[in-house]
Structure formats: C-alpha cells, structure tokens
C-alpha cells in the first residue's frame, strides 16, 4: 500500500513539473528557429523616449546621455524625464543633460507617473512611446530597431532587457542568467510562436494607436504585468526583438536584492489573484489572448519547478526517475542556450556551485512575498 501511494505521488509531482518544463523546451526551440527575411523599408516614426524617475540622481545623467545619443534623426525623437515626487536633484541633472523634464507631485507610483506623462504627450505628434528606466542605458540603435519593427506592423514592442553590471558579484551574475532566460530566450520563443512576449517595465514601446485604445491605467507594484494583461484583453500582442537592448543597473547587496525580489514576486501574486479568474473564463470561451496572458502569469519561477522534480525522483520508481532526469536536462539546456545567446557560459559554470544556496534564498523570498500583506510602493532600489 505504501509503495502504491509513493508511486502515485511520484507521478503527481512529475506531472506538476512536466507542464512548465515542456513549455520551456517549446519556447527554447522556437527561439532558435531562423527568422524570416523582410524588407528594410521603414516609416521613420517619431518617438518620445519616456524615463520615469524617483530620486535617481546617481544614474539619471548617464541614462539621459545614452538616450540622446541615438543613431536616429534628432528631429524624430525627444527624451522626456518624469521626475516623480523627487526630493533630490534628479530633475536638475536631467535638464542639464538636455532632457525635457516633467516634475510631478501627488500619489507616487510608476504607473501614475507614466499615465500623467502620456496624457500630455498624446497631445503632441508622436507615433510611439518608449519607456526606459532611469538606471538604464539604451543601445544606440534602439530607435532604429523599433522603427523597423513598428513599420512592419508591430503595435507594442519589447526590447531585450539585460543587466548592466553582471560582473559585480555572484548575485548579479545569477541575475544575468535569470534575465537571459526570462527577459530574452523565453519572450523570443513566445514571439516566434505568435504569442505575446510580455512587457518587462523597461525598454518597451507602445504605438499611439495602442496607447489611445488602452490607456496606461496600471497602478500596481508590477504595473508592467498589469498593463500587458490590459493590452491582451484588447487584442494587442507584444513583439519581442533582441536586435537592440536596454541595460539596467542591478543591486549587489543582499538587502536591496531581497527588497526588489519581494516586490516582483508579491506583485505577480497580486496579479494572479486579480486577473487569473477572468483570464481563465475568457480562455474557456476561445479567447487566445486571454489564454496567452494566463500562461504568462501562471508560469512559475524556474526555481520552484526544481522541487516537484526532486520530489518525483524521491517518491517515484525507475521510470519516473528517468523522466525526471530528462526534464532536468531540458531545464539545463534551456539555461545553457540562454547563456550562449544572451549571457555568459563562463558565468553559468561559475554560478553552478551557487545554485543550491540561490534556490533556498529565492524560495524564502517567494514565501515572504506570499505571506506579507503590506503596501509596497514605488521605492528606488538602492544602488552602489
């Protein structure tokens, strides 16, 4: 009897893990598939580069300089910094570098700041709006790449979102690997499959049409995930491109990393509670965009998939252990390919010894984010 129960539990744990792992395998294959050639004609669209900033004095000057150094016609874009409830010299530094500055007071929040900026910018003649975080550097060809994507029909585009300081610590090296998967290989695969890549809060561009039809009324602590759902519910999918990048500064200290991760995980949990039911009901009615959004928000972090695989190997028989091993191989290949294309293979092997500790730390952060019921505002992540 005990052996039968153990076998059943092994199969249950294996099936729980198999769904997200096979999804990883599918998007990995799709991401590696050659892209179709297309014409080089573009429309020379006019862009507003929008930089929301809350007390970002440390990095705002570099961010604005990079944004103003685009390989693009100067008359076809401008850089706008939203100094939201700033108590430092962020606004002054942004003006000195040549940015247009909007100083805002009122209820703080990145979503609120963007909505305020878009309200005014939509009165001007901009074709699209690129959002870049105040701690990030834009690739010099970012606007040229966006012009190409949007000239070929894309209404919302996500640039590759990468890490600027991967060599600062073992923690930032691990973040580089995570972002190579979550912010690059997976969205590229989703986009290749005709799904929506998702938007990641940094380096995403919205056409005038999409913004007018879907106002930026996303005010949660993960407003990017929330707004992506709003877009999908209105029939707008996001196209991913890795031909240009935004590079963000990531925290190196344990405390800053913990705060940032808790905010991300807590926000994702709030989004699931707020939208999963509606998306599931819409999916049953045949709405593929809702199914797309549901799969996006319900896909668990890779660290959490490891546990049911280990449990399957513990409780299962030889067949289950072999299948669990094959699923481990798929995960390993996914991260190896992500490292080859978007990260560092050397870094991947370097952090392999760090993985057990990182799994424990990430799980602890996930649990804390689930049980803490508090209002997490738009607080600047501490940088070095």
N, C-alpha and C positions, 0 to 999 in steps of 0.2 A: 504493500500500500504506500509506504513512504517513498519507495523508488518511483512509483507511478506519479505521485504528487510532484516529486522533484523533476521528473521528465516534463510534466505539463508546465511547470514554472519555467523550465529552461526554454521551451518553445515560445511561451508568452513573452519572456524577456527578449528572445531573438527577434520576434516579430515587431516588438516595440522599436527596436534599434534598426531593423531592416528598412523600414519606410524612409526615414531621413537619410540613411546611408546610401540607399539605391538612388535617392534623389540627388545626393552629392555626386554619385557616379554619372548620372544622366547629364547634369549641367556641366560636369568636367569634360565629357566627350563633346558636348555641343560647343563649349568654349574653344575647343581645339580645332573645330571644323573650319576649313578655309572660308573666308568671307567672299561674297560675290563682288566682282568689279563693277564700278558705276562711274558715271560721267563726273568730270571735275568742275562742272558749271556750278556757280553759286549766285546768290542774290545780293550779296554784300549788305547783310542785315545790320540794323542799328541796335547796339546793345547798351543796356545800363548795367554796370557791374555794382552790385549792392553788397556792402560789407557791414553787417550788424556788429556793433562793438559795445561791450560793457566793461569799462575800466581796463582797456587793452593798451595802455601806454607803452608797455615793454616791447610790443611787436608790431604795433599799427603802422609805424613808418615803413618798415620793410614790406609789409603787406601792400600798402598803397603804392610804393615804388614799383613793385613787381606787377601790380595791376595796370599801372600806367606805362609799362614797357612792352606792351603787346605788339606783336608783328601783325598789325591791323591798322587800317586807316584811322588816324586820330579823330577825324570828323564823324566817325561812325560809332563811337562809344564814349562813355564818360564813367567815372568812378564816383560812387556815392557812399559815404560812410554815415551810418546811423549811430550817433553817439547816444546810447540809451541809458538815461539816468546815471551818467558818468560823474564821478566825483574826483577824477584826476584830469590830466591834460591830454586825453585821447583826442578830443575834438581839435585842439590847437595843433597837435602834431600832424593830424590828418590834413588840415588846411595847409600847413607849411609844405607838405609834400605834393600838394596840388589837387587834392580830392574836394569834391563838393560835400559839405557836411550838413546833416540834419541833426539838430540837438533835440532830443525828446525827453520829456518827463511824464510821469504818470505810472500806472500799473506796469511793473517791469516784466520783461519776457521777450524772448527772441521772436516768437510768433507775433506778438503785439507790435514789436518794433518793425518787423517786415511788413505787416499789414499797413501800418502808418506810412511807411516809405512808398509802398506800391500805390497807395491812394493818390499821392501827388504825382508819381512818375507815370501813371497811366494817363494823365492829362497831357503828357508830352509825347513826342512821336518816336517812341522806342518800339522795336519789333519783338524784343525778348529781354529777359532779365536774368542775369547770372548772379547767384548767391555764393559768396565766398566768406569763410570765417576770418575773423580779424587776426588769427595767428597763423595764416596760411600764405603760401607763395603760389602764384599762378604760373603755369608753363607759358612761355612766350607765344606759343601757337594756340592757346586755349580758344580765343575768339574765332580764329580762322577755322579750327576744327568744328566748333559749334555752328558756324555759318554753313559749313558743308553738310552737317547732319540735318539742320533745320531747313536748308534749301532743298533737301531730298525728302521732306515731309514730316520729320520728327517734330512733335509739339512740346515734348519735355525730354531733356537730355541730361544724363548724369555723367560727368567726367570722372575718370578714375581718381579716387580719394586715397592718397598714400601718406606715409609717415615721413616727416622731415628729418627726424633725429634718431634713426634706428640703432646707431652705434653708441648711444649714450649709456645704456645699461642693458642688462639681460631682460628687464621688463619691457623696454621699448623694442628690443629685438623680437620678443614674443608678440608684441602688438603688430609689428611689421608682418609677421607670419599670419596673424589673425586677419589683418586688413587685406593681405594678398588674397586670402580666401573669400572673406565676407564682402569686401568692397571692390573686388576685381574679378576673380575667376568665376564666382557664382553669378554675379549680375551679368557678366558677359555671356555665360551659358544660358541664363534665363532670357536675355535679349535675343540671342540666336534662335531660341526655340519659339519666338513670337510672344513671349511673356513680358511682363513689365519688370525691368531690372530693379526697381525700387529707387528711392532717393535717400541720401545719407546726410542731409543737413549742410553739406559743404560741397561746392562745385556742381550744383545742379542748376539747370537753366530752364526757364518757363517762357513759352511763347506768349505774346499778348493775347491771342485767342484763348489759350488755356487759362490764363490768369483772370481774364474778364469773365469767363464762364464758371471758374472755380476760384472764388476769392480766397485769399490766404487767411482763412478763419480757423487756424490750428494753433491753439494756445496751451497745449500740454507741455510737459517737460521733454517730450520727444515729438515736437511739432512736425518734424520731417516725416516720421512714420504716419502720423495722423493725416498730414496733408496728402501723402501718397495714396492713402485709402480714399480720401475725398476725390482725388483725380480719377482713380479707377472706377469709383461709383458713377462718375460722369463719363466714363468711356475713354479716358486718356491714359495710354500706357507710356512708360518711360523707356527711352532707348539709351543703352549704355555705350560709351566709347572709351577705349584705352589709348587713343591717339594723342591725348593731352591729359594733363594731371593737375591736381591741386595738392600741395604738400603741407601737412599740418604739423605743428609742434605738439608733441605728446609729453605728458608729465612723466617724470622719472622717479619721484618719491612714492613710497607705499601708500601714504595717506591720500595724496592727490589722485593716484590711480584708483584707489578704493572708492573715493567720492564720485569720480567720473563713472566708474563701472556701475555703482549702485544706482546712479541717476539713469543710465541707459537701461539697465535690467528692470528697474522699477517702472520706468516709462513704458517699456514693452509690455509688462504685465498689465498696466492700466489700459493700454490699447487693446489687449486681448479681451479684457473684461468689458470694455466699452463697445467693441465692434464685432467680435467673433460671432456672436449670435446672429446679428443682421447679415453678416457676410455668408454664414452657413445657410441661412434661409434663402438668400438670393442665389447661392450656388445650386441649391436643390431645384430652383426654377430655371436653371440652364444659363445663368449669368457667368460667363467665363472670367470676366474681370473681377467679380467678387471671389470666385474660386482662386484666382491668381493672388489676390490680396490675402485671402485666408491662408493659403500655403506659405506666404511670406511671413506673416506674423506668428504662425504656429510652428515654424521650423525651429527646433531648439538649438541652443549653442552646442557646438561640437563636443565641448567638454562634458555635457550632460548625456550625450549618446554613449560615451565610454562605459558608464555604469551598467546599463542593461546588457551591454555586450559582455562585460566581466561576469555579471550575474548569470547570463546564459551559459557561459563556459563553466561556471561553478556548479550549476544545477543540472546541466544537460548531459547527454550521452556523447559518444564519439562523433556522431553525425552533426549534432548541434555545435560541438566544439570546432569542427572543421568549418562549418558555415560561419560561425562567429569569427574565426580566423580570417576567412575570405572577406568578411565585412571590414575587419581591421585593415586588411590590405587595401581595400578601396579607399578608406579614410586616409591611409598613409600616402597612396598615390595622388589623391586629391591635393594634399598639402605639399607633396613634392613638386607637382606640376605648378601649383600656385607659387612656390618659391622660385622655380626656374623662370617663370614668366614675369613675376611681379615682385619678387623679394630677393632673398639670398639663400642659396643652397648651403653655403658655409654657415650662415646664421641658423638654418634649420637644424643642422647637426650639432651646432653649439648649444641650442636650447633643448635638445633631446633629453639631456640629463636634468633639465629644469622642469620638464613636463609634469612629473608626479607632484611636485610642490605647487605648480601652477594650477593643476586640476583641483587640488584641495582649496587653494586660495580663491579660485574662480567659483567653486561650488559654495564656499562660505559667503562670498559676495552675493551670489544668486539668492541664497536663503535669506540673508539680511534684507535684500531688496523686496522679498516677498512678505516678510513679517513686519517691516517698518511701515507704519501708516502715518506719513508726515508729508507736509507740503515742501517739495524740493523745488526751489526757484531757479532762476537763470543766474547762477553764480559762476564767476570766472574760475576756471581750473587753474590752480597755481602752477606757474612755470619756473624753470631755473634761469 
